[in-house]
Structure formats: structure tokens, C-alpha cells
Amino acid sequence: MDTEDSLIALIYNQEGEVVKGESQDLIALQYTTKTAQSIYEALQRLGYQAVMVPVRNDLEVFARDLSQYSPRNTFVFNVCDGFAGDNFSASLIPQVLKDLGFKYTGSRAEAVRLCTDKARAKRRLISQGVPTPAYQLFSKPKGGVSLQFPAIVKPVHEDASMGINENSVVTNASDMFERVDYVVSEYRQPALVEEYITGREFSVSMWGNGTMEVMPISEHDFSAVGDPLKSLLTYESKWIEDSFTYNEFRVICPADLNRSEEETIKTTAVNAFRAIGLRDFGRVDMRYRDGIPYVIDINEIPDLSPDAGFANSAQKAGYPYDKMVDRILSLALHREGWK
């Protein structure tokens, strides 16, 4: 790629409405636009020629918008974490990019599909020997229960803690099915019911292709609530700014771990990254109990806003925000053989 006329097309999903779930979910859905603006400004400061290309709810219009640029000199920075209000449709975007011949940051459509289907992702992790909590999938609020309680009930296709509140952790079958009913009816998708691991919760941000660099580990400090069954990242704790948990839950980075614990957590995170087939960068969330890190979520496009966990870990690793954006782009350019 000739740097004289090269262009970075920053693509992001622009969401206008909630198509399922709760009305407040729009806060998380629309946050991607703010994140994209921050990345765009960083790219400009770094000296890249950049354009912002929003993805709304029509793939043909998006393809047409992007087609005014040439795959020969345009590299795509992809921060689409959904499409048309639907997290599960995020994989359509890298598929369109591939079909149009564009090279891009981040993971292929196949890996995105895995990350947006928690049950499939868990099956892949189990097959690769990566610890993850036992689970069952329910598409209606009835059936046999083979799980141990407590358990947590979540939508199988959502991210950003959508559909997760303090009622999501259940201690009996009756409450579980009530919660399954909520997920199925409100979010119009199956409910993933997972054994709830009481223990420390960590987020592990990393980047690389082949050799991975794992950044300082973050721990979520839930000590503001005394109840382990309420010690979890709900939607409110991430997005509702006047809520108790948003204001009282803390992140400790780097987490206080001994060398053996740190090595176990890092190794598990990298194994999960590879098992799912991620590229360039990602974040793995886990619960740690009795020396075992159980993977509870894998983010192929973690929140890249300046105040989010990934940027915080990168900062601690010596990559302030602009340098973080540059690193993600450089990893992808190098992987594709672009200068």
C-alpha cells in the first residue's frame, strides 16, 4: 500500500432504535458511534487519511457506500459490534468486506459468528480443553435441568451485559424458568443458563497474531455489595450512570495476583483467543475459582473507547490511546502484508 494515497475507512454500526430487549439497551447500542469518533480522531492525530463510514440497517447501502473506495488503497478499521440493532448479525459485516475484496482489522466472519453465539463458543472451548462453566440452552421455559445452582441466565446472542440484571442469578428451577421466559420473550432468542461461578472476575486484553502480548489483567472489584450472587457485571453496572453499581464497582488493573495465578489466567485467555480463531486483538472474561479460570465471555471487538477496560490495560502496558489505535491497525496491516 502506497502511503501517499492510502486511506483508512473506519466502519461502525449506527443504531437508531431498539428492535428487541429493553428500551435502555439503546445506550449501549449507540455507544459504538462515540467510540468510532474517538478512534477517528486518534487516526487523524497519527497522520492517517481516514474516513468514517456508518453501517445502518441496509447492507446493500453500506456496500454501495464502501464501493466508492478501492480495496487496493483502502484498509478498513472495523468497529461494528452489531448490525441493525442485532449483535448476532455482526458477522455479516466482515462477510461483506470479504466479498467486496477489502482487508480489515479484527476477526473473520466465522470467528465473529462464534463470539456472538455463546453456546457455540462454549462448545468450541470445551472441545479445545479450555475451562468454561457447565451450561444448558433453553428456547422455552420448560425442560429437564441438569445444572447445579446457583446459575446465571443470559441471552445467548447479546453482549454489553444486555438482558443481565440482579435477577439473572437464580438458585432454583422455578426462578430459572421465570428468567428464561423473560429472555426468550424480550430478546427473542434462546436463554443460555450457565453454572454461576462465585469467585474473582478478570478481564484479559491481548493482541497479536501468532505470538500474543497479554496486557495487564483487570479485576472487577464487587466489594461494594456483600452478596456474591449480586457480584456481577449487570447492564446497569456498565451503562446506567446514576446507578449504585455503576458508581461503586471498581476495576483494579493490574490485578493483585501471584505469578502462578497470573500465568494460569494468561495461558487460559490466549488458549481461548486461539480456540475461537480471533485475529489482531480481543478480550477474554473469566471467573476464577479453586485455581481454575472459567471463561465466561470472549469479545472479538471489545469496547475500544478511551475509558473502557481494553484502553485502560493498554495504557498500563505502555500504549496510551493513540498508540493503542496505531498498534491494532499496524497488527492488521502487517498480517495482510501491507506496509
N, C-alpha and C positions, 0 to 999 in steps of 0.2 A: 504494500500500500504506500503510495507516494504521499508523504505527509503534507505536501503543498496543497493538494486539493482534497484531502481526505476529510470525512465527515463522520461524526458520531450521532446516530439517531437514537435519542432517548425515548423509549416507548413505555407507556404507563396506562393502567386502566382508569378511566374517568367514570365514576359511578354516580348516577343521578337519583336512584331510588332503591328501596329495599324490595326485593322480589319474594323473599321468604324470611322467616325468623322474626326478630323483634325490630321495631322502628329505630331503636337506639343503635342497632348494628351499622347504621349508615355512618356513624362517627368513624368506625374502623375502615369501612369500605372507602370512604373519601380521603382517608389519611394518606393513601398512596400518592395522591396529587401533590400534597405538601412535600412528601419525601422526594418525589421526582424533581420538584422545583429546587430543593437543596442540592441534589446531585447535579442538576443542570448548571447551577451557579458554580459548583466546585469544578466542573469540566471547563467552564469558561475561564475561571481563575487559573486553571492548569494550562491554558493556552490551546485547548482543543476547539475546533469548529464543531458546534453542536446545534442540533435542532430538537425540539420536543414534538413528539408525535403521539397524541392521545388515542387510546383504543376505547371506543364507546361500545354500543351494543350491536354493531354490524360488522362482521368480519370482511365482507366484500368492500365496504367503505374503507376500512383500515388497510386492506391490501392495496386499494387504489391510492390512498394517501401515501403509503410507503413506496409505491411503484414510481413516484416521481424522482426517487433517488436510485442510484445504481449500486448493486451489490459489489461492483468492482472497487468502489472507493468509499462505500458507506458501511460502517460497522455498527451493529445495533447493541445498545445497552438496554437490557430488558429488565424492567421492574414490575411487570404485570403479575400481580398475585391473584388474579381472578379475571373473569370476563362476564360482562352483563349481570353483575351482582351475584355471580356464582363462582365460588372458589374452585369447584371441581372442573370448571371449564378453562382453568388457567393453561392447561396443556395444549389448548387449541392455538395459542399464540406462537410458541416455538414451532409448532407444526406449519403454520402459515409462513413463518420466517424461512423455514427449511424449503418449503415449496417455492418460495419466491427467490431462493438462492442466496439469502443473507446469512452472514456469520454473526454470532451474537454471544453476549456474556451469559454465563449460567448453564443450567442443565437442559438436556434434551427433553422432548415431549414425553418420552417413556418414563423418565425419572420423575417428571412433574406429575404425571398420572399416578404414580406410586405414592408420592408425598401427599396427594390430595385424596387418597383413599386409604384411611388409616388401617383398615382391616387387611388390605393387600400389602401395605408396607410392613405390617406386623408379621404376616406370613413370610415375607421375604427375609426379615430379620431373623425369625426363628430358623428358617432353612439355612441361614448363614452362621448360626450359633451365637447371635447377638442377643443378650438378655432383654426381654420386654415383658410387661405384665400379662398374665393369662387373661383371655377375653372371650366374649361371645358377641355375636351380631344379631340384633332383633329388628325385623321390619314391621312387627306388630307387637302390641303389649301383652303377649302371652307366649307360653312355651316352657320347656324344661330349663332349669337353672343349674349349671354345673360349676358356677364360680363360687369362690369364697367371698364373704363380706368382711369389711366394707368394700364397696365397689364405686366406681365413678361412671356416670352415664354421659356420653357426649355425642354430638352429631358426627357421623363417620367422615363427612367431606368438608367440614369447616376448619378455619384457622382463626387466629387472633382471639381465641377463647370464646368465640361466638357460641351461644347455647349453653355456656357453662356459668352457673351461679352457685350460691352456697347450698342449694338443694340438690346439686348434681351428685354429691357423695351420699350414698344410701347404705343402710345397714340391714335391710331385709328385702325379700322379693316383692312385697306389696308396694313399698316406696319405689323400688326399682322400676316396676312396670308402670307406675304413675309417671315417672320421669321419661321412660321410653315413649309413652304415649305423647308427652309434651314434645319430645324431639321429632318424632315421626309426623305429628300433625303440624307443628310450627315450622319445622325446617324441611319437611317433605323429603326425607331421606332416612335410611336405617339409623338406629342408635347403636353405637359401639359401647358395650359395657365391659369395663376393664377392672381387674382387681386393683383396689386403691392401695398404693404403696405408701405407708406412713414412713417418713424419713426425710432426709435433706433433699432439696431440689436444686439441680445445677443446670446451667446453660453453657454449652461449649461451642464457641465460634471458631471457625477454622477456614483456611483457604489453601489452595494448591491443586496441582494435578500430578499424580504420582506421589512425590514427596509432599507431605502435608505440614503446614505450620499451624499448630494449635495455639490459639491466643489465651491469655489469662482467663481462667474459669470464673464464671459468675455464680454466686449462690443467692437464692431468693430467701430473704430473712422474713419469716412469718411470725416472729416472736410477739408482734403486737396483738395477735389472737392466741389465746391459750389452748384452743381446741385443735388437735391435729387433723380432725375431719373438716375443719374450716381453713386449714393451712394450704391454700391452693390459689393459683392464678385464675381468678374468675374474669369475666368480661368487665365487670365493674372495676376490679383492681387495676386493669390495664387502661381503661378508656374513660371512666366517669370521674372527672376531675374533682368533684366535691364529695366523693365517697370516702368513707373511713379507710378502706383497704388501699385505695389509690394513694392516699396520703401517708399511710402508716407502714405499708410493706416496703422493705428496703432491698437494695441489691448490694451485695458485698463482692467487690472484684479488686484484686484476686481473692478467691475463696480461701478460707483457712483450712488447708489440707496438708497431711503429711505426704512425704514423697511417694509412698506406696499407693495411697488413695488417689493422688493426682495422676500417677501413671495408669492405674486401672481405669479411671474415668476417661482420660485422654485416649487410651487404646480403644475403649469401647466406642467412643464418639467417632474416631476415624474408621473403625470397622463398620459402623452404621452408615457413615457417609459413602463408603465404598460399596456396601451391600446394596444400597439404593441406586448407586450409579450417578452420584452428583458430580458436577464439574465446577471448577473455579472457586466456589465459596459455599458456605452453608452453616447452619446452626443445629445442634442436636441437644434436645432437652431430656433430662433424666431424673429419676428418683433413686436415691442411694440408701440401701438398707442391708444390714449384715454383710457389708463388704461387697455387695453386688450393685452395679449401676444398671437400673432398668430403664431402657429407652422408652420415653412416653411420647415423643414427637420429633419429627425431622422437618426442618424448614429449608427448602431449596432456594427460596428467596426470603431470607429473614428481613425484618424491618430494618432498612438502611438509613433511617432518619438520624440526624445528628445526636438526638438524645436517647436513642434506642440502645439495647444491650450489645448489638454487634459493634456499633461505633465505639461504645464505651470500652469493650475488650480490645478493639484495635488501637484505641488511644493508649491503653495500658501497655500494649505491645510495641509502642513507639510509632504508631501510624495515626497522626491527627486526621481530621475528617477528609481534607483534600487528598492527603496521601493514601487514605483508605480507598477512596473512589478510584484513584490512579492505579492502585495495586490490583483491584478487581478487574479493571479494564485491561491492564497490562498482562495479567494471567490469561485472559481470554484471547487477546491479540497474539500472545506467544503460542498458545495452544493451537491456534489456527495458522501459525506461520506468517502472521502479518508483522511488519516492522513497527 
